Amino acid sequence: MWRQILTYFYIRKRDPNDPTNVNIKMMHGMNRISLFVFLIGLIVMIIRLIKHS
């Protein structure tokens, strides 16, 4: 799981032996977007918690 997340954020290089087709590329792109949105939301929540205290 962590290796896949590192690959999404371009920290780890992709395995050249992995199968690639349009469906897999689209799925990885949507997963990447959802992880970015989740992290942005988490950061906003932490900032609001700090400012409120």
Residue pairs with C-beta under 8 A, 6 or more apart in sequence:
3 12
5 35
6 12
7 13
7 14
8 28
8 31
8 32
8 35
9 32
9 35
